[in-house]
Amino acid sequence: MLTVSAAAATPLDRYTGSFDAEGVVADGPDATPREVSCDFKVQQRRPNQLALDGTCWAYLIFSRSVSADLSLDPQSGRITGTYTGSKVGPARLTGQLAGPAIDVLINWPQPVNGHMTADMRIVSLGPDRLRILVTDSGENGMPRVTTDLSLARR
C-alpha cells in the first residue's frame, strides 16, 4: 500500500535552504558591475509561499539587506509577491513558475535605472544550486543584466 507523507513535496521545495552566493551587481544605469558576496536563507512559510532573506556585501564594507516574499497559485503557476531591498522602496512581483525557474516582473514604486520595471529570474540549477538574474532595459533599449548571483547550498 502506498502512503503519502503529510509533508509532500511542493514545487517550491527546490528553492529552500541556506545559501552562500557570489556574483555581480550594477547599481545605476551607467554603473560598472561590482563583485558581491551574499548570505541567503529561503524558507517555506506555507506549502505555496517562500520567504527569501539575505544580506549582500561589496568590498567587505558596504552591505544591503534584501528579501522577497513569494506566493504560488499551484493551479495556474502564477507567482505574486514583494521584493524589498531597493533604494526606492518595496516592489511588487508578478510572474510564473516555469519548470525549474521562477520568472517575475519587478514593478518598482519609482524609476530604477530610468525604468519602472525589470525582470527577475530565479533558476534551480540542481539540488544545491540556484541562480538569480535581474535584467533591465539599458539606455538603448537592449537588455542589461544588473544582478547575476550564483547560490550554493550550505
Protein Blocks (a to p, Z undefined) as FASTA:
>chain_A
ZZddfkbccfklmmgccddddddddedjkbccdddddddddddfbfkbccddddddehhl
accdddddddddfknopacdddehifnbpcddddddehjbccdddddfbdeehiabdcdd
dddfbjkbccdddddddfkopacdfbdcddddZZ
